[in-house]
Amino acid sequence: MKNSMKPASDILSPREIEIASSYADGDTYQKIADRLCLAPSTVRTHLATVYRKLEVSSKLALLARLNGDQPSNEDQTDHAAVISELALSLEEALRRERTMAEVLKIISRSHGDIDAVMAAILGFALELCEAEFGVLFEHHGNNRFSASFYRGIPSAFRDWFDEQGAFAPGAQTGLGRMEHTHEVINIFDVRAEKVYHTDDPLRHATAKLGGARSFVAIPMLSGDRLVGAFTIYRQQVRPFSREATELAHTFADQSVIALENARMFSGLRLGN
């Protein structure tokens, strides 16, 4: 009996049923991963297998199959593996487009409420880039930064930043290297770099208080001027891919717009 004629429960494993049902109901990879103690990339791999096994090419078709409907003829193909990959990639691209549109809407309607805007931007970034927490640093010149906005950060790490105020990161830290080069710094494992084996306070706080292993630091630039750094962290060794880094860069650019808008609104208020 072909898979197209069988109910989904006869085709999929219990774990695949659980993941497929959550995804069809609207959960993100990150939410599913957190609940099942998996990596988001593992969730995606399971979903690609589910799409192939059920011979579906969209979330709506997946939901229909889980509810007992038979696939339409257009869903049945000898290239199921290719179709499943293309379907998931398309859904991910559409989700990114919707998120970016929502970010721009939030910025345009914020009227200078920078706290709400940055909370939203960091939240979207963490979800789409599959990261546990994020910090936006403002740059004050003279090699000094302050951690101004947070999302999902462990309380001990946040308290450490609050105690530091404006601080100068070591030259070998991700933040220090980013300031020098104005380039993206992608740290595969914070404990594997030489700076971790020194007495650098930022690197030790990142690893010990934040529990971070992999992170990426994106320079926030206004023209040639460094405005700050957009950083997102994973608490396991899972380096950020080029796609995730590019996505984080887009959020960093939106953060610059939000900061500039907030400063403009603040100037207008002071002038009135």
Contacts in CASP RR format, 6 or more apart in sequence:
PFRMAT RR
TARGET T0000
AUTHOR 0000-0000-0000
METHOD contacts of the structure
MODEL  1
MKNSMKPASDILSPREIEIASSYADGDTYQKIADRLCLAPSTVRTHLATV
YRKLEVSSKLALLARLNGDQPSNEDQTDHAAVISELALSLEEALRRERTM
AEVLKIISRSHGDIDAVMAAILGFALELCEAEFGVLFEHHGNNRFSASFY
RGIPSAFRDWFDEQGAFAPGAQTGLGRMEHTHEVINIFDVRAEKVYHTDD
PLRHATAKLGGARSFVAIPMLSGDRLVGAFTIYRQQVRPFSREATELAHT
FADQSVIALENARMFSGLRLGN
3 11 0 8 1.000
3 53 0 8 1.000
3 54 0 8 1.000
3 55 0 8 1.000
4 55 0 8 1.000
4 70 0 8 1.000
4 71 0 8 1.000
4 75 0 8 1.000
4 76 0 8 1.000
5 70 0 8 1.000
7 68 0 8 1.000
8 17 0 8 1.000
8 20 0 8 1.000
8 54 0 8 1.000
8 65 0 8 1.000
8 66 0 8 1.000
8 68 0 8 1.000
9 17 0 8 1.000
11 53 0 8 1.000
11 54 0 8 1.000
12 20 0 8 1.000
12 50 0 8 1.000
12 53 0 8 1.000
12 54 0 8 1.000
15 36 0 8 1.000
15 46 0 8 1.000
16 46 0 8 1.000
16 49 0 8 1.000
16 50 0 8 1.000
16 53 0 8 1.000
17 66 0 8 1.000
18 36 0 8 1.000
19 32 0 8 1.000
19 36 0 8 1.000
19 43 0 8 1.000
19 46 0 8 1.000
19 47 0 8 1.000
19 50 0 8 1.000
20 46 0 8 1.000
20 47 0 8 1.000
20 50 0 8 1.000
20 54 0 8 1.000
20 62 0 8 1.000
20 66 0 8 1.000
21 66 0 8 1.000
22 31 0 8 1.000
22 32 0 8 1.000
22 35 0 8 1.000
23 29 0 8 1.000
23 32 0 8 1.000
23 43 0 8 1.000
23 47 0 8 1.000
23 59 0 8 1.000
23 62 0 8 1.000
24 59 0 8 1.000
24 62 0 8 1.000
24 63 0 8 1.000
24 66 0 8 1.000
26 59 0 8 1.000
28 127 0 8 1.000
29 40 0 8 1.000
29 43 0 8 1.000
29 44 0 8 1.000
29 130 0 8 1.000
30 40 0 8 1.000
30 126 0 8 1.000
30 127 0 8 1.000
30 130 0 8 1.000
32 38 0 8 1.000
32 40 0 8 1.000
32 43 0 8 1.000
33 39 0 8 1.000
33 40 0 8 1.000
33 42 0 8 1.000
33 43 0 8 1.000
33 130 0 8 1.000
36 43 0 8 1.000
39 130 0 8 1.000
39 236 0 8 1.000
39 238 0 8 1.000
40 130 0 8 1.000
41 130 0 8 1.000
41 238 0 8 1.000
44 88 0 8 1.000
47 84 0 8 1.000
47 88 0 8 1.000
48 81 0 8 1.000
48 84 0 8 1.000
48 85 0 8 1.000
48 88 0 8 1.000
49 84 0 8 1.000
50 62 0 8 1.000
50 84 0 8 1.000
51 57 0 8 1.000
51 62 0 8 1.000
51 80 0 8 1.000
51 83 0 8 1.000
51 84 0 8 1.000
51 87 0 8 1.000
51 88 0 8 1.000
52 80 0 8 1.000
52 81 0 8 1.000
52 83 0 8 1.000
52 84 0 8 1.000
53 80 0 8 1.000
54 61 0 8 1.000
54 62 0 8 1.000
54 65 0 8 1.000
54 71 0 8 1.000
55 71 0 8 1.000
55 75 0 8 1.000
55 76 0 8 1.000
55 77 0 8 1.000
55 80 0 8 1.000
56 62 0 8 1.000
56 64 0 8 1.000
56 65 0 8 1.000
56 71 0 8 1.000
56 75 0 8 1.000
56 84 0 8 1.000
56 87 0 8 1.000
57 74 0 8 1.000
57 75 0 8 1.000
57 83 0 8 1.000
57 84 0 8 1.000
57 86 0 8 1.000
57 87 0 8 1.000
58 87 0 8 1.000
58 91 0 8 1.000
59 91 0 8 1.000
61 71 0 8 1.000
61 72 0 8 1.000
61 75 0 8 1.000
64 71 0 8 1.000
65 71 0 8 1.000
77 83 0 8 1.000
95 128 0 8 1.000
96 128 0 8 1.000
96 247 0 8 1.000
99 124 0 8 1.000
99 127 0 8 1.000
99 128 0 8 1.000
100 250 0 8 1.000
100 254 0 8 1.000
102 120 0 8 1.000
102 124 0 8 1.000
103 120 0 8 1.000
103 121 0 8 1.000
103 124 0 8 1.000
103 251 0 8 1.000
103 254 0 8 1.000
104 254 0 8 1.000
106 116 0 8 1.000
106 117 0 8 1.000
106 120 0 8 1.000
106 121 0 8 1.000
107 117 0 8 1.000
107 254 0 8 1.000
107 257 0 8 1.000
107 258 0 8 1.000
107 261 0 8 1.000
110 116 0 8 1.000
110 117 0 8 1.000
110 258 0 8 1.000
110 261 0 8 1.000
110 262 0 8 1.000
111 265 0 8 1.000
112 261 0 8 1.000
112 262 0 8 1.000
112 265 0 8 1.000
112 266 0 8 1.000
113 262 0 8 1.000
114 258 0 8 1.000
114 259 0 8 1.000
114 262 0 8 1.000
115 149 0 8 1.000
117 258 0 8 1.000
117 262 0 8 1.000
118 136 0 8 1.000
118 148 0 8 1.000
118 149 0 8 1.000
118 255 0 8 1.000
118 258 0 8 1.000
119 149 0 8 1.000
119 151 0 8 1.000
121 251 0 8 1.000
121 254 0 8 1.000
121 255 0 8 1.000
121 258 0 8 1.000
122 134 0 8 1.000
122 136 0 8 1.000
122 149 0 8 1.000
122 150 0 8 1.000
122 151 0 8 1.000
122 232 0 8 1.000
122 251 0 8 1.000
123 151 0 8 1.000
124 251 0 8 1.000
125 131 0 8 1.000
125 134 0 8 1.000
125 230 0 8 1.000
125 232 0 8 1.000
125 247 0 8 1.000
125 248 0 8 1.000
125 251 0 8 1.000
126 132 0 8 1.000
126 133 0 8 1.000
126 134 0 8 1.000
126 151 0 8 1.000
126 152 0 8 1.000
126 232 0 8 1.000
128 247 0 8 1.000
129 232 0 8 1.000
129 240 0 8 1.000
129 244 0 8 1.000
129 247 0 8 1.000
129 248 0 8 1.000
129 251 0 8 1.000
130 234 0 8 1.000
130 244 0 8 1.000
131 215 0 8 1.000
131 232 0 8 1.000
131 233 0 8 1.000
131 234 0 8 1.000
131 240 0 8 1.000
132 152 0 8 1.000
132 233 0 8 1.000
132 234 0 8 1.000
132 235 0 8 1.000
133 150 0 8 1.000
133 151 0 8 1.000
133 152 0 8 1.000
133 153 0 8 1.000
133 154 0 8 1.000
133 157 0 8 1.000
133 210 0 8 1.000
133 212 0 8 1.000
133 232 0 8 1.000
133 233 0 8 1.000
133 235 0 8 1.000
134 150 0 8 1.000
134 151 0 8 1.000
134 152 0 8 1.000
134 153 0 8 1.000
134 231 0 8 1.000
134 232 0 8 1.000
134 233 0 8 1.000
135 147 0 8 1.000
135 149 0 8 1.000
135 150 0 8 1.000
135 153 0 8 1.000
135 161 0 8 1.000
135 231 0 8 1.000
135 233 0 8 1.000
136 147 0 8 1.000
136 148 0 8 1.000
136 149 0 8 1.000
136 150 0 8 1.000
136 220 0 8 1.000
136 228 0 8 1.000
136 229 0 8 1.000
136 230 0 8 1.000
136 231 0 8 1.000
136 255 0 8 1.000
137 145 0 8 1.000
137 146 0 8 1.000
137 147 0 8 1.000
137 148 0 8 1.000
137 175 0 8 1.000
137 228 0 8 1.000
137 229 0 8 1.000
137 231 0 8 1.000
138 145 0 8 1.000
138 146 0 8 1.000
138 148 0 8 1.000
138 227 0 8 1.000
138 228 0 8 1.000
138 259 0 8 1.000
139 145 0 8 1.000
139 179 0 8 1.000
139 220 0 8 1.000
139 226 0 8 1.000
139 227 0 8 1.000
139 228 0 8 1.000
139 229 0 8 1.000
140 146 0 8 1.000
140 166 0 8 1.000
141 226 0 8 1.000
142 168 0 8 1.000
143 168 0 8 1.000
143 169 0 8 1.000
143 176 0 8 1.000
143 179 0 8 1.000
144 166 0 8 1.000
144 167 0 8 1.000
144 168 0 8 1.000
145 166 0 8 1.000
145 167 0 8 1.000
145 168 0 8 1.000
145 169 0 8 1.000
145 175 0 8 1.000
145 179 0 8 1.000
145 228 0 8 1.000
145 229 0 8 1.000
146 161 0 8 1.000
146 164 0 8 1.000
146 165 0 8 1.000
146 166 0 8 1.000
146 167 0 8 1.000
147 158 0 8 1.000
147 161 0 8 1.000
147 162 0 8 1.000
147 164 0 8 1.000
147 165 0 8 1.000
150 158 0 8 1.000
150 161 0 8 1.000
153 210 0 8 1.000
154 209 0 8 1.000
154 210 0 8 1.000
154 211 0 8 1.000
156 209 0 8 1.000
156 210 0 8 1.000
157 205 0 8 1.000
157 206 0 8 1.000
157 209 0 8 1.000
157 210 0 8 1.000
157 211 0 8 1.000
160 205 0 8 1.000
160 209 0 8 1.000
161 205 0 8 1.000
167 202 0 8 1.000
169 175 0 8 1.000
169 176 0 8 1.000
169 179 0 8 1.000
169 202 0 8 1.000
170 176 0 8 1.000
170 195 0 8 1.000
170 200 0 8 1.000
170 202 0 8 1.000
171 177 0 8 1.000
171 180 0 8 1.000
172 193 0 8 1.000
172 194 0 8 1.000
172 195 0 8 1.000
172 198 0 8 1.000
172 200 0 8 1.000
173 195 0 8 1.000
173 200 0 8 1.000
173 202 0 8 1.000
173 203 0 8 1.000
174 185 0 8 1.000
174 187 0 8 1.000
174 217 0 8 1.000
175 185 0 8 1.000
175 202 0 8 1.000
175 217 0 8 1.000
175 229 0 8 1.000
175 231 0 8 1.000
177 185 0 8 1.000
177 217 0 8 1.000
178 184 0 8 1.000
178 185 0 8 1.000
178 217 0 8 1.000
178 218 0 8 1.000
178 219 0 8 1.000
178 229 0 8 1.000
179 219 0 8 1.000
179 226 0 8 1.000
179 229 0 8 1.000
182 219 0 8 1.000
182 221 0 8 1.000
182 226 0 8 1.000
183 219 0 8 1.000
184 216 0 8 1.000
184 217 0 8 1.000
184 218 0 8 1.000
184 219 0 8 1.000
184 245 0 8 1.000
184 249 0 8 1.000
185 216 0 8 1.000
185 217 0 8 1.000
186 216 0 8 1.000
186 239 0 8 1.000
186 240 0 8 1.000
186 245 0 8 1.000
187 193 0 8 1.000
187 214 0 8 1.000
187 215 0 8 1.000
187 216 0 8 1.000
187 217 0 8 1.000
187 239 0 8 1.000
188 214 0 8 1.000
188 237 0 8 1.000
188 239 0 8 1.000
189 213 0 8 1.000
189 214 0 8 1.000
189 237 0 8 1.000
189 239 0 8 1.000
190 196 0 8 1.000
190 203 0 8 1.000
190 206 0 8 1.000
190 207 0 8 1.000
190 212 0 8 1.000
190 213 0 8 1.000
190 214 0 8 1.000
190 215 0 8 1.000
191 207 0 8 1.000
191 213 0 8 1.000
193 203 0 8 1.000
195 203 0 8 1.000
196 203 0 8 1.000
196 204 0 8 1.000
196 207 0 8 1.000
206 212 0 8 1.000
206 215 0 8 1.000
206 233 0 8 1.000
207 213 0 8 1.000
210 233 0 8 1.000
210 235 0 8 1.000
211 235 0 8 1.000
212 233 0 8 1.000
212 234 0 8 1.000
212 235 0 8 1.000
213 234 0 8 1.000
213 235 0 8 1.000
213 236 0 8 1.000
213 237 0 8 1.000
213 238 0 8 1.000
214 233 0 8 1.000
214 234 0 8 1.000
214 236 0 8 1.000
214 237 0 8 1.000
214 238 0 8 1.000
214 239 0 8 1.000
214 240 0 8 1.000
215 231 0 8 1.000
215 232 0 8 1.000
215 233 0 8 1.000
215 234 0 8 1.000
215 240 0 8 1.000
216 231 0 8 1.000
216 232 0 8 1.000
216 240 0 8 1.000
216 244 0 8 1.000
216 245 0 8 1.000
216 248 0 8 1.000
217 229 0 8 1.000
217 230 0 8 1.000
217 231 0 8 1.000
218 229 0 8 1.000
218 230 0 8 1.000
218 231 0 8 1.000
218 245 0 8 1.000
218 248 0 8 1.000
218 249 0 8 1.000
218 251 0 8 1.000
218 252 0 8 1.000
219 226 0 8 1.000
219 228 0 8 1.000
219 229 0 8 1.000
219 252 0 8 1.000
220 226 0 8 1.000
220 227 0 8 1.000
220 228 0 8 1.000
220 229 0 8 1.000
220 230 0 8 1.000
220 252 0 8 1.000
220 253 0 8 1.000
220 255 0 8 1.000
220 256 0 8 1.000
220 259 0 8 1.000
221 227 0 8 1.000
221 256 0 8 1.000
222 256 0 8 1.000
222 260 0 8 1.000
227 256 0 8 1.000
227 259 0 8 1.000
230 248 0 8 1.000
230 251 0 8 1.000
230 252 0 8 1.000
230 255 0 8 1.000
232 240 0 8 1.000
232 248 0 8 1.000
234 240 0 8 1.000
240 248 0 8 1.000
END
